[in-house]
Amino acid sequence: MASTETPINAITAITESLPPTTDHLTYLTILESHLSPAILPKLNEILQDVELTQNIGWDLIHLLLPLPGGDACLKTIARLGNPREVVLKITEVFQLLDLDALEEEATEEKKEATEPTQIERFCLLVQLLATVHPRIKTKYPSRFLSTTLMAILSAFRPSNQATLAVISFAHTISGKKRPPLPGRKSSLNVPTSTQNDSSPSAPDPEAQDEDPKEAAIQSKLLQSFITHILEEYVNTNPLEWAARLQESFDPTKIVTGKKSLGESFKEEPVLVTRDTIAGQLVALLRDLGLSDYTLLLNAIYKDEPNLTDDSSEEHYPTSPESIPLSQAGSLFLLTSQIFSSVIFGSKTPTPSISIFPDHAKLVTQFIGTSGASTIGSEDPGVVDAVLAIGLWLENTNAFVAGPLEDDDFLQHLQTLSLISANNPSPTLRFAAHTLTSSILHAHPVDRVRLTFITDTLEHCPYEALKASAVSWLKDELITAQTRAVENAFSSTVALAAAQPYLFPDTSALEDASDEELIQELAQVFPFHMAVVNFLYFVGGETYRHLAPEAMISVVQEIYLGPLKKAQERAVVALDGGAKPGLGRDVEDIKLEVGLLGERIKICEAQIERK
């Protein structure tokens, strides 16, 4: 508790009671009762006494951390205190941080002479560990390192400042330091272990010779730790790998006059910083020797225990093989290297994998692991990475290696298509749709492609995804016509198979109330628009021969005619003030219903001309 007495009296008290006048425990109590920012310069002078600091320094850490200006004393304790006791105390203090406030305070302006923010305390503790850990000379230093890394990870929240502090710590502990990046301005003030660190450190009073096996264990611990940090950072700070790859593979899809994501990540400070920090984590992992694709793929495909499991604290690692990498972090490292090879032309070799079986296995590992109903709700970084790798494989024509079962193909497509329907991110939904479409059209067997399209139309509960199935069918018809191939899509077979699900009976809409009718049309709008447009397409001269005999007249009777009447009634109801109660703007619903009516009229006019 900070003292409110005058600084002179407090300084006198802590000076005159110095050991041997009092014992260490008594002196510690006196210090605590007089502690305030005003006495910190004098306390730092007192702590230069190595024997005193080794006896009491570790027990001052939690008291000094909240005080403005307490960092100088803490750094002295890290240099001179008993390194084992200091490490253990710091790992305890991590638990005292207000983790929920950590991210919020990262964006707040610090007021003068106030306590350090939670994120500043986190960064300072990490910096202290970077100073004290190299001082520990024991037979099994990995035991201290393991405890430390788990404590950092449990307190870590992936703000830029905290992540940079962790990167600096890992560089110091590993001994693999990189020069700072030139020419990049940043408002982040991240302490590093090299700042103002010219003062000598005290030796370990309990020094022992290190076991020869320890170096490899510590190296793997750091690799594992940084893969977990990478996992946390990328899942919280989207890097848009998939969308940026799409822009690179097909620049024609970039909207004219609109800044591309690629440009945004080069120009917008927030995105530039995000990309840079992720790049620093990837570079750090390479510096730590984690670049072997076999090792990464094994970590990705194998269901390994998590580094932060409570049970792992009781069992120190005895070999590098017993230390798991983060599964998602390994995926992100793999994705980053692939992404860099495309966007930045890096010379790093890319992995030898294909969509089948490798990407299908990736999807199985990461997507829908809690059931089909959760597909698309996974961590955003995971979905982005899985889609980015798939887009890269599709672009490089790495389709299949070995035999491919139809069931595996259809299951893979179903999972990807559900991402396109369920994911909250528009860019990830579009990437998933693009990848699904590309893989579908690449299958060499026409009846397998047709099966997936008709199954989607028949069974899928998502109207937007059923609309996608309509577009896949249209693309297949165009491809068959353009390439003059003979298959199910160049004859009436495809439309005969799809017709019952493509043109459902809409006569039941006549019995719905106005509110029910409007709700139904609003919810099914994407599908109906796609179908009406498709009907116009297939009713044209070029593709009309693909429609089975009498299909157009049947469709008019059971689908288009009742739909037209329902649309007209919905317009009247909306104009009369009907409220569908969907939580959407009524004007938006009016616009959609109006567009549907216009397309129906155009489609009918074309049919009547034939």
C-alpha positions in Angstrom: 0.0 0.0 0.0 1.4 3.4 -1.0 2.4 5.7 1.8 0.9 9.2 2.2 3.7 10.6 4.6 6.2 13.1 3.4 9.0 11.8 1.2 11.7 13.0 3.6 10.3 11.0 6.5 9.8 7.9 4.4 13.3 8.1 3.0 14.7 8.5 6.5 12.7 5.5 7.7 13.8 3.1 4.9 17.4 4.3 5.2 17.8 4.1 9.0 16.2 0.7 9.2 18.5 -1.0 6.6 19.9 -4.4 7.6 21.7 -5.2 9.8 19.7 -2.7 11.9 16.7 -4.9 11.2 16.4 -8.3 9.7 15.3 -8.8 6.1 11.7 -9.7 6.8 11.2 -6.7 9.1 12.8 -4.4 6.6 10.5 -5.7 3.9 7.5 -4.8 6.1 9.0 -1.3 6.7 9.5 -0.7 3.0 5.9 -1.8 2.2 4.5 0.7 4.7 6.5 3.6 3.3 6.3 2.7 -0.4 5.3 5.6 -2.7 6.5 7.0 -6.1 8.5 9.7 -4.2 10.9 7.3 -2.6 11.5 5.1 -5.7 14.8 6.9 -6.7 16.2 6.3 -3.2 14.9 2.7 -3.1 16.7 2.0 -6.4 19.9 3.2 -4.9 19.3 0.9 -1.9 18.6 -2.1 -4.2 22.1 -1.8 -5.7 23.1 -3.9 -2.6 23.2 -7.4 -4.2 22.8 -9.3 -1.0 19.8 -7.2 0.1 18.1 -7.5 -3.3 18.7 -11.2 -3.5 16.9 -11.6 -0.1 14.0 -9.2 -0.5 13.8 -8.1 -4.2 11.5 -10.8 -5.4 8.9 -9.9 -2.8 8.7 -6.3 -3.9 7.7 -7.0 -7.5 3.9 -7.0 -7.0 4.2 -3.9 -4.9 6.3 -1.9 -7.4 4.5 -2.9 -10.6 1.5 -0.6 -10.1 3.6 2.4 -9.1 4.5 5.2 -11.6 8.2 5.1 -12.0 8.5 1.6 -10.4 10.2 0.2 -13.6 13.7 1.3 -12.6 13.5 -0.6 -9.3 12.0 -3.6 -11.0 14.8 -3.7 -13.6 17.3 -3.6 -10.8 15.6 -6.5 -9.1 15.7 -8.4 -12.4 19.5 -7.8 -12.6 20.5 -8.4 -9.0 17.7 -10.4 -7.3 17.7 -14.2 -6.8 16.9 -15.1 -10.4 14.9 -18.2 -9.5 12.7 -16.5 -7.0 12.3 -13.5 -9.3 11.1 -15.7 -12.1 8.6 -17.5 -10.0 7.3 -14.3 -8.5 6.8 -12.7 -11.9 4.8 -15.7 -13.1 2.6 -15.3 -10.1 2.1 -11.6 -10.7 0.9 -12.3 -14.3 -2.2 -13.8 -12.6 -2.9 -10.4 -10.9 -3.3 -8.5 -14.2 -6.8 -7.5 -15.2 -7.0 -9.4 -18.4 -10.3 -8.1 -19.5 -9.0 -4.5 -19.3 -5.8 -5.3 -21.2 -7.1 -4.7 -24.7 -9.3 -1.7 -23.8 -6.4 0.1 -22.1 -4.1 -0.5 -25.1 -6.0 2.3 -27.0 -6.4 4.7 -24.1 -4.2 7.7 -23.6 -2.1 7.5 -20.5 -2.5 10.4 -18.2 0.4 12.0 -16.4 1.5 10.5 -13.1 -1.1 7.7 -13.1 -0.5 4.0 -12.6 0.8 2.0 -15.5 -1.9 0.5 -17.7 -2.5 -3.3 -17.6 -0.8 -3.7 -21.0 2.2 -1.6 -19.8 2.5 -3.9 -16.8 2.3 -7.0 -19.0 5.1 -5.6 -21.3 7.3 -4.7 -18.3 6.9 -8.1 -16.7 7.9 -9.7 -20.1 10.9 -7.4 -20.3 12.0 -8.3 -16.8 11.8 -12.0 -17.7 14.1 -11.4 -20.7 16.6 -10.0 -18.2 16.4 -12.5 -15.5 16.0 -15.8 -17.5 19.6 -15.8 -18.9 20.9 -15.4 -15.4 19.5 -18.8 -14.3 22.3 -21.4 -14.3 20.7 -24.7 -13.4 20.8 -28.3 -14.6 17.3 -28.0 -16.1 16.6 -24.4 -17.1 13.8 -25.6 -19.4 11.7 -26.2 -16.3 11.8 -22.5 -15.4 11.3 -21.6 -19.1 8.3 -23.8 -19.4 6.6 -22.3 -16.4 7.4 -18.8 -17.6 6.1 -19.3 -21.1 2.8 -20.8 -19.8 2.4 -17.8 -17.5 3.0 -15.3 -20.4 0.6 -17.2 -22.6 -2.2 -17.3 -20.0 -2.0 -13.5 -19.6 -1.4 -12.7 -23.3 -3.9 -10.7 -25.2 -2.9 -10.1 -28.8 -2.6 -6.3 -28.9 0.2 -5.0 -31.1 2.2 -3.7 -28.0 1.9 -6.9 -26.1 2.9 -9.0 -29.2 6.0 -6.8 -29.9 7.0 -7.2 -26.3 6.8 -11.0 -26.6 8.8 -11.0 -29.8 11.5 -9.0 -28.2 11.6 -11.4 -25.2 11.8 -14.4 -27.5 14.7 -12.9 -29.5 16.6 -12.2 -26.2 16.0 -15.6 -24.7 16.9 -17.4 -27.9 20.0 -15.3 -28.6 18.7 -14.7 -32.1 18.3 -10.9 -32.4 17.3 -9.1 -35.6 18.1 -5.4 -36.3 15.0 -3.1 -36.1 13.1 -2.6 -39.3 14.1 0.7 -40.9 11.8 3.5 -42.0 8.6 2.6 -40.2 7.0 5.0 -37.8 5.0 3.7 -34.9 3.3 5.1 -31.9 4.0 2.0 -30.0 6.5 2.4 -27.2 7.5 -1.2 -26.4 10.3 -1.7 -23.9 13.0 -4.1 -24.9 15.6 -5.9 -22.9 18.4 -4.0 -24.5 17.2 -0.5 -23.5 19.3 1.0 -20.7 20.7 -2.5 -19.9 24.4 -1.8 -19.7 24.6 -2.4 -15.9 26.0 -5.8 -14.9 23.8 -8.6 -13.6 24.6 -10.6 -10.5 25.5 -14.3 -10.9 23.1 -17.1 -10.0 24.0 -17.8 -6.3 22.9 -21.5 -6.9 24.6 -22.0 -10.2 24.8 -25.6 -11.7 26.0 -27.0 -14.9 23.4 -27.4 -17.5 22.3 -30.8 -18.8 23.5 -31.2 -22.5 20.0 -32.1 -23.6 18.5 -28.8 -22.4 19.4 -26.7 -25.4 17.1 -28.7 -27.7 14.3 -28.7 -25.2 14.4 -24.9 -24.7 14.5 -24.3 -28.4 11.4 -26.4 -29.0 9.7 -24.7 -26.0 10.3 -21.3 -27.7 9.0 -22.7 -31.1 5.9 -24.0 -29.5 5.3 -20.8 -27.5 5.6 -18.5 -30.6 3.3 -20.7 -32.6 0.7 -20.2 -29.9 1.3 -16.4 -30.0 1.0 -16.5 -33.8 -2.3 -18.3 -33.4 -3.7 -15.8 -30.9 -2.5 -12.8 -33.0 -3.8 -13.9 -36.4 -7.2 -15.0 -35.1 -7.7 -11.6 -33.5 -6.1 -9.4 -36.3 -7.4 -10.6 -39.7 -4.8 -10.7 -42.4 -7.1 -11.4 -45.3 -4.8 -13.9 -46.9 -7.5 -15.5 -49.0 -8.9 -12.3 -50.3 -5.5 -10.8 -51.2 -4.6 -14.0 -53.0 -7.8 -13.8 -55.0 -6.9 -10.2 -56.0 -3.5 -11.4 -57.1 -4.8 -14.5 -59.1 -7.6 -12.5 -60.8 -7.1 -8.8 -60.8 -10.1 -8.3 -63.0 -12.4 -9.0 -60.0 -11.1 -5.8 -58.2 -13.8 -3.1 -58.3 -12.6 -0.2 -60.4 -12.1 2.9 -58.4 -12.1 1.0 -55.1 -8.9 0.5 -53.1 -8.0 -3.2 -53.1 -7.1 -5.1 -50.0 -3.6 -5.5 -51.3 -3.2 -1.7 -51.5 -4.9 -1.2 -48.1 -2.3 -3.5 -46.5 0.4 -1.4 -48.0 -1.0 2.0 -47.2 -3.3 2.0 -44.1 -1.2 2.3 -40.9 -3.3 -0.2 -38.9 -3.1 -2.9 -41.6 0.6 -2.2 -42.3 1.4 -2.7 -38.6 -0.7 -5.8 -38.4 1.0 -7.3 -41.4 4.5 -6.3 -40.1 3.9 -7.9 -36.7 2.7 -11.1 -38.2 5.7 -11.1 -40.4 8.0 -10.6 -37.4 6.4 -13.6 -35.7 6.9 -15.7 -38.8 10.5 -14.5 -39.2 11.1 -15.3 -35.5 9.9 -18.9 -36.0 12.3 -19.3 -38.9 15.1 -17.9 -36.8 14.2 -20.5 -34.2 14.6 -23.2 -36.8 11.0 -24.0 -37.5 10.8 -24.2 -41.3 10.5 -27.9 -42.0 7.2 -28.6 -43.8 7.1 -32.2 -42.6 7.2 -31.0 -39.0 4.6 -28.4 -39.6 2.2 -30.7 -41.4 2.6 -33.3 -38.6 1.7 -30.7 -36.1 -1.3 -29.6 -38.2 -2.7 -33.1 -38.9 -2.0 -34.6 -35.5 -4.3 -33.9 -32.6 -1.7 -32.9 -30.0 -2.2 -31.7 -26.4 -2.3 -27.9 -25.9 0.7 -26.1 -24.3 -1.7 -24.3 -22.0 -3.4 -27.4 -20.6 -3.5 -27.2 -16.8 -2.1 -30.7 -16.5 1.0 -29.8 -18.5 2.3 -27.5 -15.6 2.8 -30.6 -13.5 4.9 -32.4 -16.1 8.0 -30.7 -17.3 9.1 -31.6 -20.9 11.9 -34.2 -21.0 12.5 -34.1 -24.8 11.8 -31.9 -27.8 9.4 -34.5 -29.1 7.2 -34.2 -26.0 6.5 -30.5 -26.7 3.6 -29.9 -29.1 3.4 -27.0 -31.5 0.2 -25.0 -31.8 -1.9 -26.7 -34.5 -3.5 -23.5 -35.7 -0.2 -21.6 -35.3 1.5 -24.2 -37.5 -1.2 -23.7 -40.1 -0.7 -20.0 -40.0 3.0 -20.3 -40.5 2.5 -22.6 -43.5 -0.1 -20.2 -44.9 2.2 -17.2 -44.4 5.0 -18.8 -46.3 2.7 -19.8 -49.2 1.2 -16.3 -49.2 4.7 -14.7 -49.3 5.8 -16.8 -52.2 2.9 -15.5 -54.2 2.5 -11.9 -53.1 6.2 -11.0 -52.4 7.9 -13.5 -54.6 9.9 -15.0 -51.7 12.3 -17.8 -52.6 11.1 -20.0 -49.7 10.2 -23.4 -51.2 6.5 -24.2 -51.0 5.1 -27.5 -49.7 4.3 -30.4 -52.0 0.6 -30.8 -51.3 -2.6 -31.0 -53.3 -6.3 -30.4 -52.8 -7.0 -34.1 -52.5 -6.0 -35.5 -50.1 -4.1 -32.7 -48.3 -6.5 -29.8 -48.4 -9.4 -32.1 -47.7 -7.5 -33.3 -44.6 -6.9 -29.7 -43.6 -10.6 -29.0 -43.8 -11.4 -32.0 -41.7 -8.9 -31.0 -39.0 -10.1 -27.4 -38.6 -13.6 -27.0 -40.0 -16.8 -28.3 -38.5 -15.0 -30.2 -35.7 -17.9 -29.5 -33.4 -20.6 -30.6 -35.9 -21.9 -29.5 -39.3 -24.0 -26.7 -37.6 -20.8 -24.9 -36.6 -19.2 -24.8 -40.0 -18.2 -21.3 -40.8 -18.1 -20.1 -37.2 -14.5 -21.2 -36.6 -11.8 -18.7 -35.7 -11.5 -16.2 -38.5 -7.8 -16.8 -39.0 -8.3 -20.5 -39.3 -11.0 -20.1 -42.0 -8.8 -17.6 -43.8 -5.8 -19.8 -43.8 -7.7 -22.9 -44.9 -9.3 -21.0 -47.8 -6.0 -19.3 -48.8 -4.2 -22.6 -49.1 -7.1 -24.0 -51.1 -7.1 -21.1 -53.5 -3.3 -21.4 -54.0 -3.6 -25.1 -54.7 -6.4 -24.5 -57.2 -4.5 -21.7 -58.9 -1.4 -24.0 -59.3 -3.6 -26.9 -60.5 -2.6 -29.1 -57.7 -5.9 -30.9 -57.7 -5.4 -34.5 -56.8 -2.5 -36.9 -55.8 -3.7 -40.5 -55.8 -7.2 -42.0 -56.0 -10.2 -39.8 -55.2 -13.4 -41.3 -53.9 -16.6 -39.5 -54.9 -17.8 -39.4 -51.3 -14.6 -37.6 -50.2 -15.0 -35.1 -53.1 -18.6 -34.4 -52.3 -18.0 -34.0 -48.5 -15.1 -31.6 -49.2 -17.3 -29.4 -51.4 -20.2 -29.5 -48.9 -18.0 -28.2 -46.1 -16.5 -25.4 -48.2 -19.9 -24.4 -49.5 -21.3 -24.2 -46.0 -18.5 -21.8 -45.1 -19.7 -19.6 -48.0 -23.2 -19.7 -46.5 -22.5 -19.3 -42.8 -19.3 -17.3 -42.3 -19.9 -13.7 -41.0 -17.1 -12.2 -43.2 -18.1 -11.2 -46.7 -14.5 -11.6 -48.0 -14.3 -15.2 -46.5 -17.7 -16.1 -47.8 -16.7 -15.0 -51.3 -13.4 -16.8 -51.1 -15.2 -20.0 -50.0 -17.7 -19.7 -52.9 -14.9 -19.2 -55.4 -12.9 -22.1 -54.1 -16.0 -24.4 -54.0 -16.9 -23.4 -57.6 -13.4 -24.0 -58.9 -13.0 -27.4 -57.2 -16.5 -28.5 -58.4 -15.9 -27.6 -62.0 -12.4 -29.2 -62.0 -13.8 -32.7 -61.3 -13.4 -34.7 -64.5 -16.7 -36.7 -64.1 -19.8 -34.8 -65.2 -22.3 -36.9 -63.2 -20.3 -36.3 -60.0 -20.6 -32.6 -60.6 -24.3 -32.8 -61.4 -24.9 -34.9 -58.2 -23.4 -32.2 -56.0 -25.5 -29.5 -57.7 -28.7 -31.3 -57.5 -28.1 -32.4 -53.9 -27.4 -28.8 -52.9 -30.7 -27.7 -54.6 -32.6 -30.5 -52.9 -31.3 -30.6 -49.4 -29.5 -27.3 -48.6 -31.4 -25.1 -46.0 -29.5 -21.9 -47.1 -31.1 -20.0 -49.9 -27.9 -18.1 -50.8 -26.1 -21.4 -51.2 -29.0 -22.8 -53.3 -28.6 -19.7 -55.4 -24.9 -20.6 -55.8 -25.9 -24.1 -57.0 -28.0 -22.4 -59.7 -25.0 -20.5 -60.9 -22.9 -23.7 -60.9 -25.4 -25.3 -63.1 -25.4 -22.3 -65.5 -21.6 -22.4 -65.6 -21.6 -26.1 -66.5 -24.0 -25.5 -69.3 -22.0 -22.7 -70.7 -18.7 -24.7 -70.4 -20.2 -27.7 -72.2 -21.5 -25.5 -75.0 -18.4 -23.5 -75.4 -16.1 -26.5 -75.4 -18.4 -28.6 -77.5 -18.2 -31.6 -75.1 -20.7 -34.4 -74.9 -21.8 -34.9 -71.3 -24.8 -34.5 -69.0 -24.6 -30.7 -69.3 -24.7 -30.7 -73.1 -28.0 -32.6 -73.2 -31.3 -32.5 -71.4 -30.0 -34.8 -68.7 -28.8 -32.1 -66.3 -32.0 -30.0 -66.4 -34.1 -33.1 -66.1 -32.3 -34.1 -62.9 -32.4 -30.6 -61.5 -35.9 -29.5 -62.5 -37.8 -30.8 -59.4 -35.5 -28.8 -57.1 -34.7 -25.9 -59.3 -38.3 -25.0 -60.0 -40.3 -25.8 -56.8 -44.1 -25.6 -56.6 -44.9 -22.1 -55.3 -48.7 -22.4 -55.4 -48.8 -22.7 -51.6 -47.9 -19.0 -51.3 -51.5 -18.3 -52.3 -52.7 -19.5 -48.9 -50.2 -17.5 -46.9 -51.2 -14.3 -45.0 -49.7 -11.0 -46.2 -47.1 -11.0 -43.5 -46.2 -14.7 -44.1 -45.9 -14.1 -47.8 -43.6 -11.1 -47.4 -41.4 -13.0 -44.9 -41.2 -16.0 -47.3 -40.2 -13.9 -50.3 -37.7 -11.9 -48.4 -36.0 -15.0 -47.0 -36.0 -16.9 -50.3 -35.2 -13.8 -52.4 -31.6 -14.9 -53.4 -32.8 -18.3 -54.7 -35.8 -16.9 -56.6 -33.7 -14.2 -58.3 -31.2 -16.8 -59.3 -33.8 -19.2 -60.6 -35.7 -16.6 -62.6 -32.5 -15.3 -64.1 -31.6 -18.9 -64.9 -34.9 -19.5 -66.6 -34.4 -16.4 -68.7 -30.9 -17.8 -69.6 -32.1 -21.3 -70.5 -35.1 -20.0 -72.3 -32.9 -18.2 -74.8 -32.1 -19.4 -78.3 -28.6 -20.7 -77.4 -29.5 -23.0 -74.6 -33.2 -23.7 -75.1 -32.4 -27.1 -76.6 -31.1 -28.3 -73.2 -34.5 -28.0 -71.6 -36.5 -31.2 -71.5 -39.7 -31.2 -73.6 -42.6 -29.3 -71.9 -40.3 -28.1 -69.1 -40.9 -24.5 -69.8 -44.7 -24.8 -69.8 -44.6 -26.9 -66.6 -42.3 -24.3 -64.9 -44.7 -21.5 -65.9 -47.6 -23.4 -64.4 -46.2 -24.6 -61.0 -43.4 -22.1 -60.4 -43.3 -18.8 -62.3 -47.1 -18.2 -62.5 -47.8 -18.6 -58.8 -44.6 -16.7 -57.9 -45.7 -13.8 -60.0 -49.1 -13.6 -58.3 -47.4 -13.8 -54.9 -45.0 -11.1 -55.8 -47.8 -8.8 -57.0 -49.7 -9.4 -53.7 -46.6 -8.7 -51.7 -46.2 -5.3 -53.4 -49.7 -4.3 -52.6 -49.4 -5.4 -49.0 -46.1 -3.5 -48.5 -47.5 -0.4 -50.1 -50.5 -0.8 -47.7 -48.2 -0.7 -44.7 -47.7 -4.4 -44.0 -44.8 -5.1 -41.6 -43.1 -8.4 -42.1 -41.3 -8.3 -38.7 -38.0 -9.6 -40.0 -35.9 -7.0 -38.3 -35.0 -5.5 -41.7 -35.7 -2.2 -43.3 -39.1 -2.4 -45.0 -37.7 -0.3 -47.9 -35.0 -2.9 -48.5 -37.6 -5.6 -48.7 -39.7 -3.5 -51.1 -36.7 -3.0 -53.3 -36.0 -6.8 -53.4 -39.7 -7.7 -54.1 -39.7 -5.0 -56.8 -36.6 -6.4 -58.5 -38.0 -9.9 -58.4 -41.2 -8.6 -60.1 -39.1 -6.9 -62.9 -37.1 -10.1 -63.6 -40.3 -12.2 -63.7 -41.8 -9.9 -66.3 -38.6 -10.0 -68.5 -38.5 -13.7 -68.2 -42.2 -14.1 -69.1 -41.8 -11.8 -72.1 -39.0 -13.9 -73.5 -41.0 -17.1 -73.0 -44.0 -15.7 -74.8 -41.9 -14.7 -77.8 -40.9 -18.3 -78.4 
